[in-house]
Amino acid sequence: MSARFPRRCTALLALLTAAAAVILAVPSPAAADPDDEGGSKKLRNALATAAKGYDQAKTKLAASKKRQAQLAVRLKESETKAAAMTKQVNELANRSYQVGRISTVTMLLNSSSPDGFMERVQSLDMLAQVDSGLLADYRDEVATAKRAKVALDTEVKEQKKQVSLMARKKKEAELALAEVGGGAAGGFVDANSPAARPAPRNSDGSWPKESCTVKDPTSGGCITPRTLHAYQESRSDGFKRYTVCYSARASGEHPKGRACDFSAASGGFENKAATGGDKAYGDRLAAYYVKNASKLGVMYVIWYREIWMPSTGWRAYSAGGGPAAVHTNHVHLSML
């Protein structure tokens, strides 16, 4: 009996230890990440492709408009200079016509003295130089104006091309969302959203190519520099509730370090739809990222059964599932 008691105590202690380990292994609400971004892999890929294509076309359109403005100024300058020189060229032509019958030799021979002869030689040489320079400058300005006009026409064609591409990418996004009931939606807008500091862009206005290279402060994984910037900006503007960015999933932007999930509840992700103050927090955060989308490089935002993309605005997003799948307990952010 006494020999069996210690063994029973040992077995009981092992059982309690195992139970404690199981309890500790169960994630707390703050650690229970949403298990899916919602929608199918096909849908997410279609949205990402459409969003990236739209952003690239929009960037090229903006660059083309900038070049067009610069060319318009150059064209006006060249046309103004050419117009001012036209009077001088006409005077030169009239003078050449008037003295055209008098040869240079005749003009020199009519000199009354050696000094007069030399003065005429110098005058003729200077006149020739002035005439030659004037005509050369005139031809240059006319040629510059023509080149600027051709370049302007090219930019107009480029802009039409990019506008058409943007419309096509918008349509692609709408068609992809239509498969999950993605009609027009009210959306989340806050005119008082803080203004975020812009993320770095390339000199042509495009976004630098980035990969998962910086440590994710919300997990043990990595995220892109642009995603980190967006996360830090939202926190500096008061959105400090529990967040998870990187997570090892089969698809989507999270394993690429290009997405974050922001809990609506102050205690972490809850398995229920946000209401009251938690819902209001999610509304404000979604509106914040929409307002600062072009500054931060936002690809899309999902919140409370709605998705926002630069090309479409807010649309219904009725992916099936629980609060995590339909995004009623967290705001999802995907980055370009």
C-alpha positions as CSV (number, residue, x, y, z in Angstrom):
1,M,0.0,0.0,0.0
2,S,2.7,2.4,1.0
3,A,4.7,1.4,-2.0
4,R,1.8,2.1,-4.3
5,F,1.1,5.5,-2.9
6,P,4.2,7.2,-4.1
7,R,3.7,5.7,-7.5
8,R,0.1,7.0,-7.6
9,C,1.4,10.5,-6.6
10,T,4.0,10.4,-9.3
11,A,1.3,9.4,-11.9
12,L,-1.0,12.1,-10.7
13,L,1.8,14.7,-10.8
14,A,2.6,13.6,-14.4
15,L,-1.1,13.9,-15.3
16,L,-1.4,17.4,-13.8
17,T,1.8,18.5,-15.6
18,A,0.5,17.2,-18.9
19,A,-2.8,19.0,-18.4
20,A,-1.0,22.2,-17.6
21,A,1.1,21.9,-20.7
22,V,-2.1,21.5,-22.8
23,I,-3.7,24.5,-21.1
24,L,-0.6,26.6,-21.7
25,A,-0.4,25.5,-25.3
26,V,-3.9,26.8,-26.1
27,P,-3.5,30.2,-27.7
28,S,-4.8,33.2,-25.8
29,P,-7.3,35.5,-27.5
30,A,-4.5,37.8,-28.4
31,A,-2.5,35.0,-30.0
32,A,-5.3,33.3,-31.9
33,D,-4.6,34.7,-35.4
34,P,-7.3,34.7,-38.0
35,D,-6.8,31.4,-40.0
36,D,-7.7,32.8,-43.4
37,E,-7.8,36.0,-45.4
38,G,-11.3,35.1,-46.6
39,G,-12.2,34.1,-50.2
40,S,-10.5,31.6,-52.4
41,K,-6.8,31.6,-53.4
42,K,-8.0,32.3,-57.0
43,L,-9.9,35.3,-55.9
44,R,-7.0,36.7,-53.9
45,N,-4.6,36.2,-56.8
46,A,-7.1,37.9,-59.2
47,L,-7.5,40.9,-56.8
48,A,-3.7,41.2,-56.3
49,T,-3.0,41.1,-60.1
50,A,-5.7,43.7,-60.8
51,A,-4.6,46.0,-58.0
52,K,-0.9,45.9,-59.0
53,G,-1.8,46.4,-62.7
54,Y,-4.0,49.3,-61.8
55,D,-1.3,50.9,-59.6
56,Q,1.3,50.6,-62.3
57,A,-0.9,52.1,-64.9
58,K,-1.9,55.0,-62.6
59,T,1.8,55.7,-61.8
60,K,2.7,55.7,-65.6
61,L,-0.3,58.0,-66.2
62,A,0.9,60.5,-63.6
63,A,4.5,60.4,-65.0
64,S,3.2,61.0,-68.5
65,K,1.1,64.0,-67.4
66,K,4.2,65.4,-65.7
67,R,6.2,65.0,-68.8
68,Q,3.4,66.5,-70.9
69,A,3.4,69.6,-68.7
70,Q,7.1,70.0,-69.1
71,L,6.9,69.6,-72.8
72,A,4.1,72.1,-73.1
73,V,6.3,74.7,-71.4
74,R,9.2,73.9,-73.7
75,L,7.0,74.0,-76.8
76,K,5.6,77.4,-75.8
77,E,9.2,78.7,-75.2
78,S,10.4,77.5,-78.6
79,E,7.4,78.8,-80.5
80,T,7.8,82.2,-78.8
81,K,11.5,82.4,-79.6
82,A,10.8,81.3,-83.2
83,A,8.1,83.9,-83.6
84,A,10.4,86.6,-82.3
85,M,13.1,85.6,-84.7
86,T,10.8,85.4,-87.7
87,K,10.8,89.2,-88.0
88,Q,14.6,89.2,-88.0
89,V,14.7,86.4,-90.6
90,N,12.2,88.4,-92.8
91,E,14.4,91.5,-92.6
92,L,17.4,89.4,-93.5
93,A,15.6,87.9,-96.5
94,N,14.5,91.4,-97.6
95,R,18.0,92.8,-97.3
96,S,19.4,89.8,-99.3
97,Y,16.8,90.4,-102.0
98,Q,17.6,94.2,-102.2
99,V,21.4,93.8,-102.5
100,G,21.3,90.5,-104.2
101,R,22.2,92.1,-107.6
102,I,25.3,93.7,-106.2
103,S,28.1,91.3,-105.9
104,T,30.5,91.3,-103.0
105,V,33.4,92.1,-105.4
106,T,31.5,95.2,-106.7
107,M,30.9,96.4,-103.2
108,L,34.6,96.1,-102.4
109,L,35.8,97.7,-105.7
110,N,33.6,100.7,-105.0
111,S,35.6,101.6,-101.9
112,S,37.2,105.0,-102.2
113,S,40.3,104.2,-100.2
114,P,42.2,101.2,-98.8
115,D,40.8,102.0,-95.3
116,G,37.3,101.9,-96.8
117,F,38.0,98.7,-98.5
118,M,39.1,97.1,-95.2
119,E,36.0,98.4,-93.4
120,R,33.7,96.9,-96.0
121,V,35.5,93.6,-95.8
122,Q,35.0,93.5,-92.0
123,S,31.4,94.6,-92.3
124,L,30.6,91.9,-94.9
125,D,32.3,89.3,-92.6
126,M,30.3,90.4,-89.6
127,L,27.1,90.5,-91.6
128,A,27.7,87.0,-92.9
129,Q,28.4,85.8,-89.3
130,V,25.2,87.5,-88.0
131,D,23.1,86.1,-90.8
132,S,24.5,82.6,-90.5
133,G,24.0,82.6,-86.7
134,L,20.5,84.0,-86.9
135,L,19.4,81.4,-89.5
136,A,21.0,78.6,-87.5
137,D,19.2,79.7,-84.3
138,Y,16.0,80.0,-86.1
139,R,16.2,76.6,-87.6
140,D,17.1,75.1,-84.1
141,E,14.1,76.7,-82.5
142,V,11.7,75.6,-85.2
143,A,13.1,72.0,-85.0
144,T,12.9,72.1,-81.2
145,A,9.2,73.1,-81.4
146,K,8.5,70.3,-83.8
147,R,10.1,67.7,-81.6
148,A,8.2,69.0,-78.5
149,K,5.0,68.8,-80.5
150,V,5.7,65.2,-81.5
151,A,6.7,64.3,-77.9
152,L,3.4,65.9,-76.7
153,D,1.4,63.8,-79.1
154,T,3.2,60.7,-77.9
155,E,2.4,61.5,-74.3
156,V,-1.3,61.9,-75.1
157,K,-1.3,58.5,-76.7
158,E,0.5,57.0,-73.7
159,Q,-2.1,58.5,-71.4
160,K,-5.0,57.1,-73.4
161,K,-3.2,53.7,-73.2
162,Q,-2.8,53.9,-69.4
163,V,-6.4,55.1,-68.9
164,S,-7.6,52.2,-70.9
165,L,-5.5,49.8,-68.9
166,M,-6.7,51.2,-65.6
167,A,-10.3,50.7,-66.8
168,R,-9.5,47.1,-67.7
169,K,-7.9,46.4,-64.4
170,K,-10.9,48.0,-62.6
171,K,-13.2,45.7,-64.6
172,E,-11.1,42.6,-63.7
173,A,-11.4,43.4,-60.0
174,E,-15.1,44.0,-60.2
175,L,-15.6,40.7,-62.1
176,A,-13.6,38.8,-59.5
177,L,-15.5,40.3,-56.7
178,A,-18.9,39.7,-58.4
179,E,-18.3,36.0,-58.0
180,V,-18.6,36.6,-54.2
181,G,-21.4,39.1,-54.3
182,G,-19.1,42.1,-54.6
183,G,-21.6,44.8,-55.4
184,A,-21.2,48.5,-54.4
185,A,-21.0,49.1,-50.7
186,G,-21.2,52.0,-48.3
187,G,-17.7,51.7,-47.1
188,F,-15.9,53.3,-44.2
189,V,-14.8,57.0,-44.5
190,D,-13.4,59.4,-41.9
191,A,-12.7,62.9,-43.0
192,N,-10.7,63.4,-39.8
193,S,-8.3,60.5,-40.3
194,P,-4.7,61.5,-39.6
195,A,-2.3,62.0,-42.5
196,A,0.4,59.4,-42.6
197,R,4.0,60.1,-43.7
198,P,4.5,58.8,-47.2
199,A,6.6,55.7,-47.8
200,P,9.6,56.1,-50.2
201,R,9.0,55.9,-53.9
202,N,11.3,55.6,-56.9
203,S,12.2,58.8,-58.9
204,D,9.5,57.9,-61.5
205,G,6.8,57.6,-58.8
206,S,6.7,53.8,-58.8
207,W,7.1,51.7,-55.7
208,P,10.4,50.0,-55.1
209,K,10.4,46.2,-55.4
210,E,10.6,44.8,-51.9
211,S,10.6,41.4,-50.3
212,C,10.3,40.0,-46.7
213,T,13.6,41.4,-45.4
214,V,12.9,43.2,-42.1
215,K,11.9,41.8,-38.7
216,D,8.2,41.8,-38.0
217,P,7.6,43.4,-34.6
218,T,4.3,41.6,-34.3
219,S,5.7,38.0,-34.8
220,G,8.8,36.0,-35.2
221,G,8.7,36.4,-39.0
222,C,9.6,39.0,-41.5
223,I,7.8,41.7,-43.5
224,T,8.6,44.2,-46.2
225,P,9.9,47.7,-45.4
226,R,6.8,49.2,-46.8
227,T,4.5,47.0,-44.6
228,L,6.6,47.9,-41.6
229,H,6.2,51.6,-42.4
230,A,2.4,51.3,-42.7
231,Y,2.2,49.4,-39.4
232,Q,4.4,52.0,-37.6
233,E,2.4,54.9,-39.1
234,S,-0.9,53.6,-37.8
235,R,0.5,53.0,-34.4
236,S,2.0,56.5,-34.2
237,D,-1.5,57.8,-35.1
238,G,-3.1,55.9,-32.2
239,F,-4.1,52.5,-33.6
240,K,-2.3,50.3,-31.1
241,R,-4.5,47.3,-30.6
242,Y,-3.2,43.8,-31.1
243,T,-1.8,43.1,-34.6
244,V,-0.2,40.2,-36.4
245,C,1.5,40.7,-39.8
246,Y,3.6,37.7,-40.9
247,S,2.1,34.2,-40.6
248,A,3.0,31.0,-42.4
249,R,-0.1,30.3,-44.5
250,A,-0.6,28.4,-47.8
251,S,-1.4,31.5,-49.8
252,G,-2.2,35.2,-49.5
253,E,0.0,38.2,-48.6
254,H,0.8,37.2,-45.0
255,P,3.5,34.7,-45.7
256,K,5.1,37.2,-48.1
257,G,5.3,39.8,-45.4
258,R,2.8,42.1,-47.2
259,A,-0.2,42.0,-44.9
260,C,-1.3,42.7,-41.4
261,D,-4.4,41.8,-39.4
262,F,-5.5,44.4,-36.8
263,S,-7.7,43.2,-34.0
264,A,-10.9,45.2,-33.4
265,A,-11.2,44.2,-29.8
266,S,-8.7,45.7,-27.3
267,G,-7.9,42.2,-25.9
268,G,-7.1,40.6,-29.2
269,F,-8.9,38.6,-31.9
270,E,-12.3,37.4,-30.6
271,N,-14.4,34.8,-32.2
272,K,-17.4,37.2,-32.7
273,A,-18.3,40.2,-34.7
274,A,-17.1,43.5,-33.3
275,T,-19.7,45.8,-31.9
276,G,-19.9,49.2,-30.1
277,G,-16.5,50.7,-29.5
278,D,-14.6,47.8,-31.1
279,K,-16.6,48.2,-34.3
280,A,-16.0,52.0,-34.3
281,Y,-12.2,51.3,-33.8
282,G,-12.2,49.0,-36.9
283,D,-14.2,51.6,-38.9
284,R,-11.6,54.3,-38.1
285,L,-8.7,52.1,-38.8
286,A,-10.1,51.0,-42.2
287,A,-10.8,54.6,-43.1
288,Y,-7.3,55.6,-42.1
289,Y,-5.7,53.1,-44.5
290,V,-8.0,54.1,-47.3
291,K,-7.3,57.8,-46.8
292,N,-3.5,57.2,-46.8
293,A,-3.5,54.4,-49.5
294,S,-1.5,56.3,-52.1
295,K,1.0,57.5,-49.4
296,L,1.6,54.1,-47.9
297,G,1.2,51.7,-50.9
298,V,-2.0,50.0,-49.9
299,M,-3.2,47.3,-52.2
300,Y,-6.5,46.6,-50.5
301,V,-8.3,46.8,-47.1
302,I,-10.9,44.3,-45.9
303,W,-13.3,45.1,-43.0
304,Y,-16.7,44.0,-42.0
305,R,-17.7,42.1,-45.1
306,E,-16.4,44.9,-47.4
307,I,-13.2,45.4,-49.4
308,W,-11.6,48.6,-50.6
309,M,-9.3,48.8,-53.6
310,P,-8.0,52.0,-55.3
311,S,-9.7,51.0,-58.6
312,T,-13.1,50.0,-57.2
313,G,-13.6,51.8,-54.0
314,W,-15.6,50.0,-51.3
315,R,-17.3,46.8,-52.5
316,A,-19.2,44.0,-50.7
317,Y,-17.0,41.0,-49.8
318,S,-19.2,38.2,-48.7
319,A,-16.7,35.4,-48.1
320,G,-18.2,32.6,-46.1
321,G,-17.2,31.5,-42.6
322,G,-16.8,32.9,-39.1
323,P,-15.8,36.3,-37.9
324,A,-12.2,35.9,-39.1
325,A,-13.2,34.8,-42.6
326,V,-15.7,37.7,-43.1
327,H,-13.4,40.1,-41.3
328,T,-15.8,41.3,-38.7
329,N,-13.3,40.9,-35.8
330,H,-10.3,42.3,-37.5
331,V,-9.2,44.8,-40.3
332,H,-7.1,43.2,-43.0
333,L,-4.4,45.2,-44.8
334,S,-2.6,44.1,-47.9
335,M,0.3,46.1,-49.3
336,L,1.7,46.6,-52.8
